[in-house]
Amino acid sequence: MVKVTLKIDGMMCGMCESHVNDVIRREHKVKKVTSSHSKGETVILCDCAPDEERLRTAIAKTGYTLLSVTQEPYEKQGFFARWKK
């Protein structure tokens, strides 16, 4: 799995977070998406990295600006995760 962190400019409230989450869920197949207007970021967990240009276009349609995209491998954290390796 991949953890993708998006820095987004323009989110001001919880409703802004919902708009961004909804557009990402609609445009891409993701396992989980969470946004924080106070941090100005959205975190996506998915099987493969989403297309950056498609993300940029979808977010721009909602009135927000995608500033940057970072990706890193993701391993589930938890009590039993250490025995799965």
Gaussian input, Z-matrix of N, CA and C with variables (Angstrom, degrees):
# hf/3-21g

backbone

0 1
 N
 C     1     B1
 C     2     B2     1     A1
 N     3     B3     2     A2     1     D1
 C     4     B4     3     A3     2     D2
 C     5     B5     4     A4     3     D3
 N     6     B6     5     A5     4     D4
 C     7     B7     6     A6     5     D5
 C     8     B8     7     A7     6     D6
 N     9     B9     8     A8     7     D7
 C    10    B10     9     A9     8     D8
 C    11    B11    10    A10     9     D9
 N    12    B12    11    A11    10    D10
 C    13    B13    12    A12    11    D11
 C    14    B14    13    A13    12    D12
 N    15    B15    14    A14    13    D13
 C    16    B16    15    A15    14    D14
 C    17    B17    16    A16    15    D15
 N    18    B18    17    A17    16    D16
 C    19    B19    18    A18    17    D17
 C    20    B20    19    A19    18    D18
 N    21    B21    20    A20    19    D19
 C    22    B22    21    A21    20    D20
 C    23    B23    22    A22    21    D21
 N    24    B24    23    A23    22    D22
 C    25    B25    24    A24    23    D23
 C    26    B26    25    A25    24    D24
 N    27    B27    26    A26    25    D25
 C    28    B28    27    A27    26    D26
 C    29    B29    28    A28    27    D27
 N    30    B30    29    A29    28    D28
 C    31    B31    30    A30    29    D29
 C    32    B32    31    A31    30    D30
 N    33    B33    32    A32    31    D31
 C    34    B34    33    A33    32    D32
 C    35    B35    34    A34    33    D33
 N    36    B36    35    A35    34    D34
 C    37    B37    36    A36    35    D35
 C    38    B38    37    A37    36    D36
 N    39    B39    38    A38    37    D37
 C    40    B40    39    A39    38    D38
 C    41    B41    40    A40    39    D39
 N    42    B42    41    A41    40    D40
 C    43    B43    42    A42    41    D41
 C    44    B44    43    A43    42    D42
 N    45    B45    44    A44    43    D43
 C    46    B46    45    A45    44    D44
 C    47    B47    46    A46    45    D45
 N    48    B48    47    A47    46    D46
 C    49    B49    48    A48    47    D47
 C    50    B50    49    A49    48    D48
 N    51    B51    50    A50    49    D49
 C    52    B52    51    A51    50    D50
 C    53    B53    52    A52    51    D51
 N    54    B54    53    A53    52    D52
 C    55    B55    54    A54    53    D53
 C    56    B56    55    A55    54    D54
 N    57    B57    56    A56    55    D55
 C    58    B58    57    A57    56    D56
 C    59    B59    58    A58    57    D57
 N    60    B60    59    A59    58    D58
 C    61    B61    60    A60    59    D59
 C    62    B62    61    A61    60    D60
 N    63    B63    62    A62    61    D61
 C    64    B64    63    A63    62    D62
 C    65    B65    64    A64    63    D63
 N    66    B66    65    A65    64    D64
 C    67    B67    66    A66    65    D65
 C    68    B68    67    A67    66    D66
 N    69    B69    68    A68    67    D67
 C    70    B70    69    A69    68    D68
 C    71    B71    70    A70    69    D69
 N    72    B72    71    A71    70    D70
 C    73    B73    72    A72    71    D71
 C    74    B74    73    A73    72    D72
 N    75    B75    74    A74    73    D73
 C    76    B76    75    A75    74    D74
 C    77    B77    76    A76    75    D75
 N    78    B78    77    A77    76    D76
 C    79    B79    78    A78    77    D77
 C    80    B80    79    A79    78    D78
 N    81    B81    80    A80    79    D79
 C    82    B82    81    A81    80    D80
 C    83    B83    82    A82    81    D81
 N    84    B84    83    A83    82    D82
 C    85    B85    84    A84    83    D83
 C    86    B86    85    A85    84    D84
 N    87    B87    86    A86    85    D85
 C    88    B88    87    A87    86    D86
 C    89    B89    88    A88    87    D87
 N    90    B90    89    A89    88    D88
 C    91    B91    90    A90    89    D89
 C    92    B92    91    A91    90    D90
 N    93    B93    92    A92    91    D91
 C    94    B94    93    A93    92    D92
 C    95    B95    94    A94    93    D93
 N    96    B96    95    A95    94    D94
 C    97    B97    96    A96    95    D95
 C    98    B98    97    A97    96    D96
 N    99    B99    98    A98    97    D97
 C   100   B100    99    A99    98    D98
 C   101   B101   100   A100    99    D99
 N   102   B102   101   A101   100   D100
 C   103   B103   102   A102   101   D101
 C   104   B104   103   A103   102   D102
 N   105   B105   104   A104   103   D103
 C   106   B106   105   A105   104   D104
 C   107   B107   106   A106   105   D105
 N   108   B108   107   A107   106   D106
 C   109   B109   108   A108   107   D107
 C   110   B110   109   A109   108   D108
 N   111   B111   110   A110   109   D109
 C   112   B112   111   A111   110   D110
 C   113   B113   112   A112   111   D111
 N   114   B114   113   A113   112   D112
 C   115   B115   114   A114   113   D113
 C   116   B116   115   A115   114   D114
 N   117   B117   116   A116   115   D115
 C   118   B118   117   A117   116   D116
 C   119   B119   118   A118   117   D117
 N   120   B120   119   A119   118   D118
 C   121   B121   120   A120   119   D119
 C   122   B122   121   A121   120   D120
 N   123   B123   122   A122   121   D121
 C   124   B124   123   A123   122   D122
 C   125   B125   124   A124   123   D123
 N   126   B126   125   A125   124   D124
 C   127   B127   126   A126   125   D125
 C   128   B128   127   A127   126   D126
 N   129   B129   128   A128   127   D127
 C   130   B130   129   A129   128   D128
 C   131   B131   130   A130   129   D129
 N   132   B132   131   A131   130   D130
 C   133   B133   132   A132   131   D131
 C   134   B134   133   A133   132   D132
 N   135   B135   134   A134   133   D133
 C   136   B136   135   A135   134   D134
 C   137   B137   136   A136   135   D135
 N   138   B138   137   A137   136   D136
 C   139   B139   138   A138   137   D137
 C   140   B140   139   A139   138   D138
 N   141   B141   140   A140   139   D139
 C   142   B142   141   A141   140   D140
 C   143   B143   142   A142   141   D141
 N   144   B144   143   A143   142   D142
 C   145   B145   144   A144   143   D143
 C   146   B146   145   A145   144   D144
 N   147   B147   146   A146   145   D145
 C   148   B148   147   A147   146   D146
 C   149   B149   148   A148   147   D147
 N   150   B150   149   A149   148   D148
 C   151   B151   150   A150   149   D149
 C   152   B152   151   A151   150   D150
 N   153   B153   152   A152   151   D151
 C   154   B154   153   A153   152   D152
 C   155   B155   154   A154   153   D153
 N   156   B156   155   A155   154   D154
 C   157   B157   156   A156   155   D155
 C   158   B158   157   A157   156   D156
 N   159   B159   158   A158   157   D157
 C   160   B160   159   A159   158   D158
 C   161   B161   160   A160   159   D159
 N   162   B162   161   A161   160   D160
 C   163   B163   162   A162   161   D161
 C   164   B164   163   A163   162   D162
 N   165   B165   164   A164   163   D163
 C   166   B166   165   A165   164   D164
 C   167   B167   166   A166   165   D165
 N   168   B168   167   A167   166   D166
 C   169   B169   168   A168   167   D167
 C   170   B170   169   A169   168   D168
 N   171   B171   170   A170   169   D169
 C   172   B172   171   A171   170   D170
 C   173   B173   172   A172   171   D171
 N   174   B174   173   A173   172   D172
 C   175   B175   174   A174   173   D173
 C   176   B176   175   A175   174   D174
 N   177   B177   176   A176   175   D175
 C   178   B178   177   A177   176   D176
 C   179   B179   178   A178   177   D177
 N   180   B180   179   A179   178   D178
 C   181   B181   180   A180   179   D179
 C   182   B182   181   A181   180   D180
 N   183   B183   182   A182   181   D181
 C   184   B184   183   A183   182   D182
 C   185   B185   184   A184   183   D183
 N   186   B186   185   A185   184   D184
 C   187   B187   186   A186   185   D185
 C   188   B188   187   A187   186   D186
 N   189   B189   188   A188   187   D187
 C   190   B190   189   A189   188   D188
 C   191   B191   190   A190   189   D189
 N   192   B192   191   A191   190   D190
 C   193   B193   192   A192   191   D191
 C   194   B194   193   A193   192   D192
 N   195   B195   194   A194   193   D193
 C   196   B196   195   A195   194   D194
 C   197   B197   196   A196   195   D195
 N   198   B198   197   A197   196   D196
 C   199   B199   198   A198   197   D197
 C   200   B200   199   A199   198   D198
 N   201   B201   200   A200   199   D199
 C   202   B202   201   A201   200   D200
 C   203   B203   202   A202   201   D201
 N   204   B204   203   A203   202   D202
 C   205   B205   204   A204   203   D203
 C   206   B206   205   A205   204   D204
 N   207   B207   206   A206   205   D205
 C   208   B208   207   A207   206   D206
 C   209   B209   208   A208   207   D207
 N   210   B210   209   A209   208   D208
 C   211   B211   210   A210   209   D209
 C   212   B212   211   A211   210   D210
 N   213   B213   212   A212   211   D211
 C   214   B214   213   A213   212   D212
 C   215   B215   214   A214   213   D213
 N   216   B216   215   A215   214   D214
 C   217   B217   216   A216   215   D215
 C   218   B218   217   A217   216   D216
 N   219   B219   218   A218   217   D217
 C   220   B220   219   A219   218   D218
 C   221   B221   220   A220   219   D219
 N   222   B222   221   A221   220   D220
 C   223   B223   222   A222   221   D221
 C   224   B224   223   A223   222   D222
 N   225   B225   224   A224   223   D223
 C   226   B226   225   A225   224   D224
 C   227   B227   226   A226   225   D225
 N   228   B228   227   A227   226   D226
 C   229   B229   228   A228   227   D227
 C   230   B230   229   A229   228   D228
 N   231   B231   230   A230   229   D229
 C   232   B232   231   A231   230   D230
 C   233   B233   232   A232   231   D231
 N   234   B234   233   A233   232   D232
 C   235   B235   234   A234   233   D233
 C   236   B236   235   A235   234   D234
 N   237   B237   236   A236   235   D235
 C   238   B238   237   A237   236   D236
 C   239   B239   238   A238   237   D237
 N   240   B240   239   A239   238   D238
 C   241   B241   240   A240   239   D239
 C   242   B242   241   A241   240   D240
 N   243   B243   242   A242   241   D241
 C   244   B244   243   A243   242   D242
 C   245   B245   244   A244   243   D243
 N   246   B246   245   A245   244   D244
 C   247   B247   246   A246   245   D245
 C   248   B248   247   A247   246   D246
 N   249   B249   248   A248   247   D247
 C   250   B250   249   A249   248   D248
 C   251   B251   250   A250   249   D249
 N   252   B252   251   A251   250   D250
 C   253   B253   252   A252   251   D251
 C   254   B254   253   A253   252   D252

   B1=1.4508
   B2=1.5215
   B3=1.3086
   B4=1.4595
   B5=1.5287
   B6=1.3340
   B7=1.4630
   B8=1.5244
   B9=1.3339
   B10=1.4625
   B11=1.5257
   B12=1.3352
   B13=1.4590
   B14=1.5220
   B15=1.3245
   B16=1.4608
   B17=1.5175
   B18=1.3066
   B19=1.4609
   B20=1.5211
   B21=1.3386
   B22=1.4652
   B23=1.5225
   B24=1.3186
   B25=1.4580
   B26=1.5238
   B27=1.3351
   B28=1.4556
   B29=1.5134
   B30=1.3261
   B31=1.4645
   B32=1.5245
   B33=1.3402
   B34=1.4617
   B35=1.5248
   B36=1.3516
   B37=1.4680
   B38=1.5315
   B39=1.3152
   B40=1.4514
   B41=1.5177
   B42=1.3292
   B43=1.4591
   B44=1.5273
   B45=1.3127
   B46=1.4688
   B47=1.5255
   B48=1.3419
   B49=1.4672
   B50=1.5262
   B51=1.3342
   B52=1.4646
   B53=1.5216
   B54=1.3082
   B55=1.4634
   B56=1.5240
   B57=1.3296
   B58=1.4644
   B59=1.5272
   B60=1.3366
   B61=1.4690
   B62=1.5221
   B63=1.3249
   B64=1.4644
   B65=1.5233
   B66=1.3158
   B67=1.4655
   B68=1.5322
   B69=1.3070
   B70=1.4661
   B71=1.5270
   B72=1.3197
   B73=1.4758
   B74=1.5287
   B75=1.3219
   B76=1.4605
   B77=1.5322
   B78=1.3302
   B79=1.4637
   B80=1.5285
   B81=1.3312
   B82=1.4689
   B83=1.5183
   B84=1.3134
   B85=1.4582
   B86=1.5297
   B87=1.3281
   B88=1.4611
   B89=1.5289
   B90=1.3236
   B91=1.4659
   B92=1.5250
   B93=1.3540
   B94=1.4655
   B95=1.5240
   B96=1.3228
   B97=1.4646
   B98=1.5193
   B99=1.3303
   B100=1.4580
   B101=1.5206
   B102=1.3210
   B103=1.4653
   B104=1.5208
   B105=1.3266
   B106=1.4586
   B107=1.5207
   B108=1.3447
   B109=1.4669
   B110=1.5258
   B111=1.3363
   B112=1.4630
   B113=1.5378
   B114=1.3323
   B115=1.4739
   B116=1.5203
   B117=1.3331
   B118=1.4657
   B119=1.5104
   B120=1.3481
   B121=1.4497
   B122=1.5224
   B123=1.3172
   B124=1.4601
   B125=1.5231
   B126=1.3318
   B127=1.4607
   B128=1.5260
   B129=1.3317
   B130=1.4637
   B131=1.5249
   B132=1.3298
   B133=1.4540
   B134=1.5170
   B135=1.3293
   B136=1.4599
   B137=1.5220
   B138=1.3366
   B139=1.4616
   B140=1.5183
   B141=1.3277
   B142=1.4609
   B143=1.5353
   B144=1.2968
   B145=1.4663
   B146=1.5303
   B147=1.3354
   B148=1.4686
   B149=1.5318
   B150=1.3114
   B151=1.4600
   B152=1.5281
   B153=1.3249
   B154=1.4737
   B155=1.5259
   B156=1.3076
   B157=1.4684
   B158=1.5320
   B159=1.3196
   B160=1.4648
   B161=1.5260
   B162=1.3336
   B163=1.4687
   B164=1.5258
   B165=1.3133
   B166=1.4725
   B167=1.5293
   B168=1.3293
   B169=1.4580
   B170=1.5276
   B171=1.3360
   B172=1.4691
   B173=1.5238
   B174=1.3245
   B175=1.4665
   B176=1.5243
   B177=1.3207
   B178=1.4688
   B179=1.5308
   B180=1.3398
   B181=1.4718
   B182=1.5285
   B183=1.3363
   B184=1.4635
   B185=1.5254
   B186=1.3416
   B187=1.4612
   B188=1.5229
   B189=1.3383
   B190=1.4610
   B191=1.5205
   B192=1.3294
   B193=1.4567
   B194=1.5168
   B195=1.3324
   B196=1.4539
   B197=1.5225
   B198=1.3395
   B199=1.4628
   B200=1.5230
   B201=1.3419
   B202=1.4584
   B203=1.5223
   B204=1.3401
   B205=1.4572
   B206=1.5218
   B207=1.3319
   B208=1.4700
   B209=1.5175
   B210=1.3448
   B211=1.4595
   B212=1.5151
   B213=1.3288
   B214=1.4513
   B215=1.5218
   B216=1.3293
   B217=1.4612
   B218=1.5268
   B219=1.3238
   B220=1.4581
   B221=1.5150
   B222=1.3226
   B223=1.4534
   B224=1.5059
   B225=1.3169
   B226=1.4552
   B227=1.5224
   B228=1.3185
   B229=1.4542
   B230=1.5140
   B231=1.2772
   B232=1.4570
   B233=1.5085
   B234=1.2979
   B235=1.4578
   B236=1.5273
   B237=1.3394
   B238=1.4565
   B239=1.5301
   B240=1.3129
   B241=1.4728
   B242=1.5164
   B243=1.3065
   B244=1.4683
   B245=1.5160
   B246=1.3312
   B247=1.4706
   B248=1.5233
   B249=1.3167
   B250=1.4638
   B251=1.5163
   B252=1.3163
   B253=1.4700
   B254=1.4986
   A1=109.58
   A2=114.95
   A3=122.53
   A4=109.28
   A5=115.06
   A6=121.29
   A7=106.98
   A8=115.54
   A9=121.48
   A10=107.81
   A11=116.21
   A12=121.41
   A13=108.99
   A14=115.41
   A15=121.69
   A16=109.23
   A17=117.49
   A18=121.95
   A19=106.79
   A20=115.70
   A21=120.88
   A22=109.60
   A23=115.70
   A24=122.09
   A25=109.28
   A26=116.15
   A27=120.34
   A28=115.14
   A29=118.62
   A30=119.76
   A31=108.87
   A32=116.62
   A33=121.51
   A34=114.35
   A35=117.20
   A36=119.48
   A37=110.26
   A38=114.85
   A39=120.66
   A40=113.34
   A41=116.80
   A42=119.92
   A43=110.70
   A44=117.04
   A45=121.06
   A46=109.89
   A47=116.03
   A48=121.31
   A49=109.90
   A50=116.73
   A51=121.66
   A52=111.97
   A53=117.31
   A54=121.11
   A55=110.50
   A56=116.67
   A57=121.00
   A58=110.06
   A59=117.29
   A60=120.71
   A61=111.19
   A62=116.56
   A63=121.02
   A64=111.87
   A65=117.58
   A66=119.92
   A67=110.44
   A68=118.16
   A69=120.30
   A70=110.41
   A71=117.13
   A72=120.18
   A73=111.63
   A74=116.22
   A75=121.02
   A76=111.67
   A77=117.27
   A78=121.83
   A79=114.16
   A80=117.90
   A81=121.34
   A82=111.06
   A83=115.49
   A84=120.46
   A85=107.63
   A86=116.24
   A87=121.44
   A88=109.76
   A89=115.92
   A90=121.19
   A91=110.17
   A92=115.55
   A93=120.72
   A94=108.81
   A95=116.03
   A96=121.21
   A97=108.35
   A98=115.71
   A99=121.50
   A100=108.73
   A101=115.35
   A102=120.81
   A103=109.96
   A104=115.24
   A105=122.01
   A106=108.25
   A107=116.42
   A108=118.56
   A109=110.84
   A110=117.93
   A111=119.80
   A112=111.79
   A113=116.82
   A114=120.94
   A115=111.62
   A116=115.83
   A117=119.82
   A118=112.17
   A119=116.64
   A120=118.90
   A121=112.52
   A122=113.95
   A123=123.38
   A124=107.14
   A125=116.28
   A126=121.53
   A127=108.10
   A128=115.05
   A129=122.25
   A130=108.38
   A131=116.84
   A132=122.57
   A133=107.46
   A134=116.54
   A135=120.47
   A136=110.16
   A137=115.72
   A138=120.35
   A139=112.06
   A140=117.08
   A141=120.58
   A142=108.64
   A143=116.44
   A144=121.40
   A145=111.01
   A146=117.55
   A147=120.46
   A148=111.18
   A149=115.67
   A150=122.28
   A151=109.54
   A152=116.43
   A153=121.34
   A154=112.17
   A155=117.86
   A156=121.02
   A157=110.92
   A158=116.04
   A159=120.66
   A160=110.52
   A161=116.79
   A162=120.94
   A163=110.49
   A164=115.32
   A165=121.41
   A166=110.83
   A167=116.92
   A168=121.86
   A169=111.24
   A170=116.75
   A171=120.82
   A172=111.39
   A173=117.43
   A174=121.33
   A175=110.51
   A176=117.26
   A177=120.90
   A178=111.13
   A179=117.83
   A180=121.23
   A181=111.62
   A182=117.21
   A183=120.69
   A184=112.11
   A185=117.65
   A186=121.02
   A187=114.24
   A188=117.33
   A189=121.25
   A190=109.02
   A191=116.65
   A192=121.47
   A193=110.11
   A194=116.43
   A195=121.85
   A196=107.88
   A197=116.75
   A198=121.47
   A199=112.52
   A200=116.99
   A201=119.53
   A202=111.05
   A203=114.40
   A204=122.17
   A205=108.13
   A206=116.90
   A207=120.88
   A208=108.77
   A209=115.08
   A210=121.01
   A211=109.62
   A212=115.06
   A213=120.76
   A214=108.44
   A215=117.04
   A216=119.31
   A217=109.37
   A218=115.99
   A219=120.39
   A220=109.60
   A221=115.21
   A222=121.52
   A223=107.34
   A224=115.24
   A225=120.21
   A226=110.13
   A227=116.14
   A228=122.75
   A229=108.67
   A230=117.25
   A231=119.99
   A232=111.21
   A233=115.41
   A234=121.22
   A235=112.13
   A236=117.99
   A237=121.03
   A238=112.98
   A239=117.91
   A240=121.30
   A241=112.25
   A242=118.41
   A243=119.99
   A244=112.83
   A245=118.90
   A246=121.27
   A247=112.87
   A248=118.80
   A249=121.95
   A250=112.89
   A251=118.20
   A252=121.03
   A253=111.85
   D1=158.97
   D2=-177.71
   D3=-123.79
   D4=137.47
   D5=173.61
   D6=-105.27
   D7=119.11
   D8=-178.83
   D9=-113.18
   D10=124.65
   D11=178.86
   D12=-109.45
   D13=124.43
   D14=179.70
   D15=-109.25
   D16=130.35
   D17=170.89
   D18=-93.34
   D19=121.86
   D20=-174.23
   D21=-124.99
   D22=131.93
   D23=178.49
   D24=-99.76
   D25=136.29
   D26=174.33
   D27=115.05
   D28=-11.94
   D29=179.07
   D30=-75.68
   D31=128.10
   D32=-176.32
   D33=-118.08
   D34=-18.62
   D35=-173.11
   D36=-154.25
   D37=-179.32
   D38=178.70
   D39=-63.32
   D40=-32.37
   D41=178.71
   D42=-68.28
   D43=-35.38
   D44=175.43
   D45=-61.53
   D46=-42.40
   D47=177.57
   D48=-58.33
   D49=-44.08
   D50=179.59
   D51=-62.16
   D52=-41.75
   D53=179.89
   D54=-61.89
   D55=-45.40
   D56=179.96
   D57=-64.60
   D58=-46.27
   D59=179.44
   D60=-59.04
   D61=-44.59
   D62=-178.43
   D63=-62.63
   D64=-43.99
   D65=-178.23
   D66=-67.87
   D67=-35.37
   D68=178.24
   D69=-69.12
   D70=-42.91
   D71=177.47
   D72=-62.86
   D73=-36.55
   D74=-178.30
   D75=-71.52
   D76=-37.66
   D77=-174.00
   D78=-90.01
   D79=-24.07
   D80=-174.22
   D81=-134.95
   D82=152.05
   D83=175.61
   D84=-87.25
   D85=108.30
   D86=-177.02
   D87=-125.60
   D88=154.50
   D89=175.45
   D90=-82.26
   D91=-42.09
   D92=-176.92
   D93=-153.66
   D94=143.68
   D95=174.57
   D96=-141.08
   D97=131.24
   D98=176.91
   D99=-136.03
   D100=142.76
   D101=179.85
   D102=-125.21
   D103=152.91
   D104=175.97
   D105=-135.63
   D106=115.43
   D107=179.40
   D108=-72.05
   D109=-29.31
   D110=-179.53
   D111=-70.12
   D112=-33.51
   D113=176.92
   D114=-88.82
   D115=-19.32
   D116=-177.56
   D117=70.62
   D118=36.21
   D119=-178.13
   D120=-143.32
   D121=158.47
   D122=176.01
   D123=-128.28
   D124=135.41
   D125=178.94
   D126=-115.30
   D127=129.06
   D128=-178.39
   D129=-118.81
   D130=134.30
   D131=170.98
   D132=-112.53
   D133=125.04
   D134=-178.38
   D135=-150.96
   D136=166.50
   D137=-179.44
   D138=-71.11
   D139=-39.18
   D140=177.87
   D141=-134.92
   D142=152.75
   D143=-175.41
   D144=-63.81
   D145=132.04
   D146=178.20
   D147=-72.47
   D148=156.99
   D149=178.44
   D150=-67.66
   D151=121.30
   D152=-175.55
   D153=-62.97
   D154=-41.17
   D155=-178.41
   D156=-65.81
   D157=-38.51
   D158=177.96
   D159=-66.81
   D160=-38.80
   D161=175.54
   D162=-62.07
   D163=-47.38
   D164=-178.26
   D165=-58.58
   D166=-43.64
   D167=-179.56
   D168=-66.57
   D169=-45.42
   D170=-178.39
   D171=-63.74
   D172=-42.13
   D173=-179.42
   D174=-69.82
   D175=-37.59
   D176=178.65
   D177=-62.81
   D178=-33.50
   D179=179.09
   D180=-64.52
   D181=-25.57
   D182=179.76
   D183=-85.94
   D184=-8.20
   D185=177.51
   D186=100.49
   D187=5.14
   D188=179.28
   D189=-106.57
   D190=166.14
   D191=-177.98
   D192=-118.85
   D193=124.76
   D194=175.86
   D195=-82.79
   D196=116.24
   D197=-176.63
   D198=-89.63
   D199=-43.39
   D200=-178.58
   D201=-155.22
   D202=159.07
   D203=179.10
   D204=-132.10
   D205=126.86
   D206=173.83
   D207=-125.49
   D208=144.89
   D209=-178.76
   D210=-126.93
   D211=146.69
   D212=174.86
   D213=-153.79
   D214=153.08
   D215=177.35
   D216=-64.60
   D217=148.77
   D218=-178.68
   D219=-126.30
   D220=130.14
   D221=172.39
   D222=-120.96
   D223=134.61
   D224=-177.80
   D225=-60.89
   D226=132.23
   D227=177.92
   D228=-95.60
   D229=148.46
   D230=177.20
   D231=161.16
   D232=174.18
   D233=-175.47
   D234=-62.83
   D235=-44.43
   D236=-175.43
   D237=-89.66
   D238=-5.58
   D239=-176.63
   D240=-63.50
   D241=-31.50
   D242=-177.70
   D243=-67.75
   D244=-22.00
   D245=179.54
   D246=-90.68
   D247=-9.05
   D248=-179.50
   D249=-79.27
   D250=-15.08
   D251=-174.63
   D252=-71.98

